[in-house]
């Protein structure tokens, strides 16, 4: 996995520079997410691994599945096909997102909640986090019924656990000591 990130980094940086120069960061991020999803498909992985499929045929197949792309994005995909790097598109997409967030001063957060959060609850939670942490947050919500109640927020390496499950685990640990 770390090897994939090492291979993906120069491609992500190149895509980021192209997107930034063209003022198209959101469009590139969307395109890279679509391409990453297409490259991770089981059938696409089989085609990528098959040495009998010529690069031109693989590029045509991939571009047909990846959805609508600009000429620059198509050229980028062609380079990935030619260099046999379609398999690292998920890492390229993730690294691109990190570069975009760093430029914009935002951080990704994964909010795991035992119950669905409505828009007002999520908005308040994000606003409170932004005020406390001092930077903009892009939140993604995941349902996690095993939390029993409350939320767990993952911001990169930092985790804020305000779930019932987390409190029960902390109580169990303190009782053992």
Secondary structure per residue as TSV (DSSP state, phi and psi in degrees):
chain	resnum	aa	ss	phi	psi
A	1	X	-	360.0	-45.3
A	2	X	H	-63.1	-33.9
A	3	X	H	-63.8	-40.9
A	4	X	H	-61.5	-39.3
A	5	X	H	-65.4	-39.9
A	6	X	H	-63.2	-41.9
A	7	X	H	-69.3	-38.0
A	8	X	H	-75.1	-28.8
A	9	X	H	-54.0	-49.2
A	10	X	H	-63.8	-33.4
A	11	X	H	-68.4	-42.3
A	12	X	H	-62.8	-42.4
A	13	X	H	-65.8	-39.0
A	14	X	H	-65.2	-44.8
A	15	X	H	-62.5	-40.6
A	16	X	H	-62.5	-43.9
A	17	X	H	-65.0	-40.5
A	18	X	H	-61.6	-45.6
A	19	X	H	-66.6	-42.6
A	20	X	H	-65.8	-43.0
A	21	X	H	-62.9	-34.9
A	22	X	T	-90.6	1.2
A	23	X	T	63.2	34.0
A	24	X	-	-126.7	39.9
A	25	X	H	-57.8	-49.0
A	26	X	H	-63.1	-39.5
A	27	X	H	-65.1	-40.6
A	28	X	H	-67.1	-40.3
A	29	X	H	-61.8	-44.1
A	30	X	H	-62.1	-44.8
A	31	X	H	-63.4	-43.0
A	32	X	H	-65.9	-35.8
A	33	X	H	-64.8	-41.4
A	34	X	H	-65.2	-44.0
A	35	X	H	-64.8	-37.9
A	36	X	H	-64.1	-41.8
A	37	X	H	-64.6	-41.7
A	38	X	H	-65.4	-40.6
A	39	X	H	-71.8	-22.5
A	40	X	T	-87.4	-6.4
A	41	X	S	-63.2	139.9
A	42	X	H	-57.2	-44.4
A	43	X	H	-67.8	-37.2
A	44	X	H	-66.1	-39.9
A	45	X	H	-60.4	-38.3
A	46	X	H	-64.2	-42.1
A	47	X	H	-66.4	-40.8
A	48	X	H	-62.9	-38.5
A	49	X	H	-78.5	-14.2
A	50	X	-	-83.1	110.2
A	51	X	T	-69.1	-13.4
A	52	X	T	-76.3	-16.5
A	53	X	S	-85.8	119.8
A	54	X	-	-65.4	147.8
A	55	X	H	-54.5	-38.6
A	56	X	H	-64.2	-41.4
A	57	X	H	-68.5	-39.6
A	58	X	H	-64.7	-41.8
A	59	X	H	-62.0	-44.4
A	60	X	H	-62.0	-44.1
A	61	X	H	-62.5	-48.8
A	62	X	H	-62.9	-46.4
A	63	X	H	-64.5	-29.6
A	64	X	H	-69.4	-30.1
A	65	X	H	-89.2	-29.9
A	66	X	S	-71.7	-10.7
A	67	X	-	89.5	-171.4
A	68	X	-	-72.3	128.2
A	69	X	-	-131.5	151.4
A	70	X	-	-73.7	170.6
A	71	X	H	-60.4	-41.8
A	72	X	H	-62.9	-42.0
A	73	X	H	-66.9	-37.6
A	74	X	H	-64.6	-42.5
A	75	X	H	-62.1	-40.2
A	76	X	H	-61.6	-45.2
A	77	X	H	-63.2	-39.1
A	78	X	H	-61.0	-41.9
A	79	X	H	-61.9	-42.8
A	80	X	H	-62.4	-40.9
A	81	X	H	-65.4	-48.2
A	82	X	H	-59.2	-35.5
A	83	X	T	-93.6	7.8
A	84	X	T	55.5	49.2
A	85	X	-	-119.6	15.9
A	86	X	G	-60.7	-29.5
A	87	X	G	-66.0	-17.3
A	88	X	G	-101.6	11.9
A	89	X	H	-60.2	-37.9
A	90	X	H	-59.3	-39.2
A	91	X	H	-70.2	-38.4
A	92	X	H	-60.5	-45.6
A	93	X	H	-61.9	-43.8
A	94	X	H	-65.5	-43.9
A	95	X	H	-65.0	-39.3
A	96	X	H	-59.3	-45.6
A	97	X	H	-59.6	-39.5
A	98	X	H	-64.7	-42.9
A	99	X	H	-63.9	-41.8
A	100	X	H	-63.4	-45.7
A	101	X	H	-62.5	-40.9
A	102	X	H	-63.0	-41.5
A	103	X	H	-63.1	-41.6
A	104	X	H	-85.6	-6.5
A	105	X	T	73.0	29.9
A	106	X	E	-113.6	161.3
A	107	X	E	-130.6	143.7
A	108	X	E	-83.0	140.6
A	109	X	E	-132.2	138.6
A	110	X	E	-107.7	116.5
A	111	X	E	-100.9	112.8
A	112	X	E	-97.9	127.5
A	113	X	E	-130.3	143.2
A	114	X	S	-68.6	-28.8
A	115	X	S	-130.3	156.0
A	116	X	-	-58.7	139.7
A	117	X	-	-100.9	134.3
A	118	X	-	-82.6	171.8
A	119	X	H	-59.9	-39.1
A	120	X	H	-67.1	-42.1
A	121	X	H	-63.4	-45.7
A	122	X	H	-64.2	-42.5
A	123	X	H	-61.0	-43.8
A	124	X	H	-65.6	-42.9
A	125	X	H	-61.1	-46.0
A	126	X	H	-64.5	-42.9
A	127	X	H	-62.0	-43.0
A	128	X	H	-63.2	-42.5
A	129	X	H	-64.6	-44.1
A	130	X	H	-61.3	-40.3
A	131	X	H	-65.8	-43.0
A	132	X	H	-70.2	-41.5
A	133	X	H	-91.1	-22.6
A	134	X	S	83.8	18.2
A	135	X	S	-147.0	162.8
A	136	X	E	-73.4	143.4
A	137	X	E	-125.1	133.1
A	138	X	E	-104.1	111.0
A	139	X	E	-100.6	139.6
A	140	X	E	-118.3	133.5
A	141	X	E	-105.0	134.1
A	142	X	E	-123.8	139.2
A	143	X	E	-82.0	132.5
A	144	X	-	-140.9	80.9
A	145	X	G	-57.9	-23.9
A	146	X	G	-64.8	-13.3
A	147	X	G	-74.1	-14.3
A	148	X	-	71.6	-48.7
A	149	X	S	-165.8	165.5
A	150	X	E	79.0	-164.4
A	151	X	E	-136.7	158.4
A	152	X	E	-128.3	128.1
A	153	X	E	-115.9	124.5
A	154	X	E	-109.6	119.3
A	155	X	E	-119.0	87.1
A	156	X	T	64.5	-119.3
A	157	X	T	-85.1	-13.5
A	158	X	E	-90.1	134.6
A	159	X	E	-126.0	129.0
A	160	X	E	-109.2	111.3
A	161	X	E	-107.0	103.7
A	162	X	E	-115.0	34.9
A	163	X	E	-97.0	159.1
A	164	X	H	-63.7	-41.9
A	165	X	H	-59.0	-43.4
A	166	X	H	-62.9	-41.5
A	167	X	H	-67.7	-38.1
A	168	X	H	-64.8	-41.4
A	169	X	H	-63.5	-42.3
A	170	X	H	-64.7	-39.0
A	171	X	H	-64.7	-41.7
A	172	X	H	-62.6	-41.3
A	173	X	H	-64.7	-44.0
A	174	X	H	-67.5	-31.3
A	175	X	H	-71.2	-29.8
A	176	X	H	-73.6	-25.1
A	177	X	-	-84.6	360.0
